[in-house]
Amino acid sequence: MDMGIKGKRALVCASSKGLGRGCAEALAAEGVDLVLNARGADALETTAQAIRDEHGVDVVTVAADVTTQDGQSAVIKAAQGVDILVTNAGGPPPGSWADWGRDDFIAALDANMLTPIALIQALVPTMMDRGWGRVVNITSGSVKAPIPVLGLSNTARTGLTGFVAGTSRQVAGSGVTINNLLPGIHATDRAQSLDKGVSDAQGISMEQAKTNREATIPAGRYGTREEFGAACAFLCSDKAGFIVGQNLLLDGGAVNATI
């Protein structure tokens, strides 16, 4: 399927690896030029060069922590005029509700709610002026089914979901769509970190921790960054203009819900 976005330009955050990279690669395969952001300069440039070599698109890199004011300013400056925005940031650490203080919640909100909102506010107005734009926020399946040990993530990402629910309907008439992609467990560094936490807590091997988690997923496996990226590319395509303010689960059926 031709996604109809060849020649468009996209900002993809946290895109040196994992789900962000999957989205960047899928967009590049459709002929989209990229602004890639991540904290680690070496990994970011390695990814950028691999995408240039494989897809022949223009790739600009911004090595910065987008959850900070300075990082946001640098990314927004490089991304002026983009047609597509994919927001993404690593989730806060797991823990217990009784141990989190105000600073923990503020950090989570800054990273997983206020940063994507700031990027939307900075970049969507130009999309509206041109009459076309796409925003995809990578959030989490936890906004549909909260994960107890990820309470900080549950809180911040659900707040972003509420913002998107209202904002997406205000901008849709200008040809701009905003939607959320909700990953379950995918084969990324985040999954390895969570599996290690289970391994350490239960005194089992990493392999056993992964096997136990896979058993809770009807698909029987972790997702891949390639299939996640394909879903992102579709939401960014000209075929998805009637999808507004939605939360698409990519979790292999792990969330057991009718709606």
C-alpha positions as CSV (number, residue, x, y, z in Angstrom):
1,M,0.0,0.0,0.0
2,D,1.3,3.5,-0.9
3,M,0.9,5.5,2.3
4,G,0.9,8.8,0.3
5,I,3.5,10.5,2.5
6,K,6.6,10.4,0.3
7,G,8.4,13.7,0.6
8,K,6.9,14.5,4.0
9,R,9.1,15.3,6.9
10,A,8.8,13.8,10.4
11,L,10.3,14.3,13.9
12,V,10.6,11.0,15.7
13,C,11.7,11.2,19.4
14,A,13.8,8.6,21.2
15,S,14.5,7.0,17.9
16,S,18.0,5.6,18.1
17,K,16.6,2.2,19.1
18,G,13.5,0.3,20.2
19,L,10.0,1.4,19.2
20,G,11.1,4.9,18.1
21,R,13.6,3.4,15.7
22,G,10.9,1.1,14.4
23,C,8.7,4.1,13.6
24,A,11.6,6.0,12.0
25,E,12.5,3.1,9.8
26,A,8.9,2.5,8.7
27,L,8.5,6.2,7.8
28,A,11.8,6.3,5.9
29,A,10.7,3.2,3.9
30,E,7.7,5.4,2.8
31,G,10.1,8.2,1.6
32,V,9.7,10.4,4.6
33,D,12.7,12.7,5.5
34,L,13.5,12.6,9.2
35,V,14.6,14.5,12.2
36,L,15.8,12.0,14.8
37,N,16.3,12.6,18.5
38,A,17.8,10.7,21.3
39,R,20.1,11.3,24.2
40,G,23.1,9.2,23.1
41,A,24.9,10.8,20.2
42,D,26.8,7.8,19.0
43,A,23.8,5.4,18.9
44,L,21.7,8.1,17.3
45,E,24.2,8.8,14.5
46,T,24.6,5.0,13.9
47,T,20.9,4.6,13.4
48,A,20.6,7.7,11.2
49,Q,23.4,6.5,8.9
50,A,21.8,3.1,8.6
51,I,18.5,4.7,7.6
52,R,20.2,7.0,5.1
53,D,22.0,4.1,3.5
54,E,19.0,1.8,3.3
55,H,16.3,4.3,2.3
56,G,18.1,7.3,0.8
57,V,16.1,9.9,2.8
58,D,17.4,13.0,4.4
59,V,18.1,12.5,8.1
60,V,18.9,15.2,10.6
61,T,20.0,14.2,14.2
62,V,19.5,16.1,17.4
63,A,21.3,14.5,20.4
64,A,19.5,15.9,23.4
65,D,17.3,15.0,26.3
66,V,13.9,16.1,25.0
67,T,12.4,16.0,28.5
68,T,14.5,19.1,29.4
69,Q,13.9,22.7,28.4
70,D,17.2,23.0,26.6
71,G,16.6,19.7,24.8
72,Q,13.1,20.6,23.8
73,S,14.3,23.9,22.4
74,A,17.0,22.2,20.3
75,V,14.6,19.6,18.9
76,I,11.8,22.1,18.2
77,K,14.2,24.4,16.3
78,A,15.4,21.5,14.1
79,A,11.9,20.3,13.5
80,Q,10.2,23.5,12.4
81,G,7.9,22.8,9.6
82,V,7.6,19.0,10.0
83,D,4.4,17.3,8.7
84,I,4.6,14.4,11.2
85,L,5.4,14.3,14.9
86,V,6.0,11.0,16.7
87,T,6.5,11.6,20.5
88,N,8.3,9.0,22.6
89,A,10.2,8.9,25.8
90,G,11.4,6.1,28.1
91,G,9.0,5.3,31.0
92,P,9.8,6.0,34.6
93,P,11.2,3.2,36.8
94,P,8.9,0.6,38.4
95,G,8.2,0.7,42.1
96,S,5.6,0.8,44.9
97,W,3.0,3.5,45.4
98,A,4.2,3.9,49.0
99,D,7.7,4.9,48.0
100,W,7.0,7.6,45.4
101,G,7.2,11.3,46.4
102,R,6.3,14.5,44.7
103,D,9.7,14.7,42.8
104,D,9.1,11.2,41.4
105,F,5.7,12.2,40.0
106,I,7.0,15.6,38.6
107,A,9.8,13.7,36.8
108,A,7.3,11.3,35.3
109,L,4.9,14.0,34.2
110,D,7.7,16.0,32.7
111,A,8.9,13.1,30.6
112,N,5.7,11.3,29.6
113,M,3.0,14.0,29.7
114,L,4.4,17.6,29.5
115,T,7.1,16.9,27.0
116,P,4.8,15.5,24.3
117,I,2.3,18.3,25.0
118,A,5.1,20.9,24.5
119,L,6.0,19.4,21.2
120,I,2.4,19.3,20.1
121,Q,1.9,22.9,21.0
122,A,5.1,24.0,19.2
123,L,4.7,22.0,16.0
124,V,0.9,21.5,15.3
125,P,0.0,25.1,14.6
126,T,2.1,25.1,11.4
127,M,0.5,21.8,10.4
128,M,-2.9,23.4,10.8
129,D,-1.8,26.4,8.7
130,R,-0.9,24.0,5.9
131,G,-4.0,21.9,6.3
132,W,-2.3,18.6,6.9
133,G,-0.4,16.9,9.8
134,R,-0.1,13.8,11.8
135,V,0.8,13.3,15.5
136,V,1.4,9.9,17.0
137,N,2.2,9.6,20.7
138,I,3.8,6.3,21.9
139,T,2.2,5.8,25.3
140,S,1.5,2.4,26.9
141,G,-1.1,-0.4,27.2
142,S,-1.2,0.7,30.9
143,V,-3.6,3.5,30.0
144,K,-6.1,0.8,29.2
145,A,-5.2,-1.6,31.9
146,P,-2.9,-0.2,34.6
147,I,0.2,-2.0,35.6
148,P,0.6,-1.8,39.4
149,V,4.4,-1.6,39.5
150,L,4.4,1.1,36.8
151,G,2.2,3.6,38.7
152,L,4.3,6.6,37.7
153,S,3.9,5.6,34.0
154,N,0.2,4.9,34.5
155,T,-0.3,8.4,35.9
156,A,1.7,10.4,33.4
157,R,0.6,8.6,30.3
158,T,-3.1,8.7,31.2
159,G,-2.8,12.4,31.7
160,L,-1.4,12.7,28.1
161,T,-4.3,10.5,26.9
162,G,-6.8,13.0,28.4
163,F,-5.1,15.9,26.7
164,V,-5.1,14.2,23.4
165,A,-8.7,13.2,23.7
166,G,-9.8,16.9,23.7
167,T,-7.1,18.5,21.6
168,S,-7.4,16.0,18.7
169,R,-11.0,17.0,18.2
170,Q,-10.1,20.7,18.2
171,V,-7.5,20.3,15.4
172,A,-9.1,17.6,13.2
173,G,-11.0,20.2,11.1
174,S,-7.7,21.6,10.0
175,G,-6.5,18.3,8.6
176,V,-4.4,17.3,11.5
177,T,-4.9,14.0,13.3
178,I,-3.6,13.1,16.8
179,N,-3.6,9.5,18.0
180,N,-1.9,7.3,20.5
181,L,-0.1,4.0,20.0
182,L,-0.2,1.8,23.1
183,P,2.5,-0.8,23.1
184,G,2.4,-3.9,25.2
185,I,5.7,-5.9,25.6
186,H,8.0,-5.6,22.7
187,A,11.5,-7.0,22.2
188,T,13.3,-3.8,23.3
189,D,15.6,-2.7,26.0
190,R,12.6,-1.7,28.1
191,A,11.4,-5.4,28.1
192,Q,14.8,-6.6,29.1
193,S,14.8,-4.2,32.0
194,L,11.4,-5.3,33.2
195,D,12.4,-9.0,32.8
196,K,15.6,-8.3,34.8
197,G,13.5,-6.8,37.6
198,V,11.3,-10.0,37.7
199,S,14.4,-12.1,37.5
200,D,16.1,-10.4,40.4
201,A,12.9,-10.3,42.5
202,Q,11.9,-13.9,42.0
203,G,15.4,-15.5,41.8
204,I,14.8,-16.9,38.3
205,S,16.7,-16.6,35.1
206,M,16.1,-13.9,32.5
207,E,15.0,-16.6,30.1
208,Q,12.5,-17.9,32.5
209,A,11.2,-14.4,33.3
210,K,10.6,-13.8,29.6
211,T,8.9,-17.2,29.1
212,N,6.6,-16.5,32.0
213,R,5.7,-13.1,30.6
214,E,5.1,-14.5,27.1
215,A,2.7,-17.0,28.6
216,T,0.5,-14.0,29.6
217,I,0.3,-12.8,26.0
218,P,-2.3,-14.6,23.8
219,A,0.0,-14.1,20.8
220,G,2.6,-16.1,22.8
221,R,5.5,-13.8,22.1
222,Y,6.9,-10.2,22.4
223,G,6.1,-7.8,19.6
224,T,8.8,-6.5,17.2
225,R,9.8,-2.9,16.5
226,E,9.1,-3.6,12.8
227,E,5.4,-4.4,13.3
228,F,5.1,-1.5,15.7
229,G,6.6,0.9,13.2
230,A,4.3,-0.3,10.5
231,A,1.3,0.6,12.6
232,C,2.8,4.0,13.2
233,A,3.4,4.6,9.5
234,F,-0.2,3.8,8.8
235,L,-1.5,6.3,11.4
236,C,0.8,8.9,9.8
237,S,-0.4,8.1,6.3
238,D,-2.9,9.9,4.1
239,K,-5.2,6.9,4.5
240,A,-5.7,7.6,8.2
241,G,-7.2,11.0,8.0
242,F,-10.5,9.9,9.6
243,I,-8.9,8.3,12.7
244,V,-9.0,11.0,15.4
245,G,-8.2,10.8,19.1
246,Q,-7.9,7.0,19.2
247,N,-5.8,4.7,21.4
248,L,-4.5,1.7,19.4
249,L,-3.3,-1.2,21.4
250,L,-0.4,-3.2,20.0
251,D,-0.1,-5.9,22.7
252,G,-0.7,-9.3,21.2
253,G,-4.0,-9.4,23.0
254,A,-2.6,-9.0,26.5
255,V,-5.2,-6.5,27.6
256,N,-8.4,-8.6,28.1
257,A,-11.1,-6.2,27.1
258,T,-14.1,-6.1,24.8
259,I,-13.7,-2.4,24.0
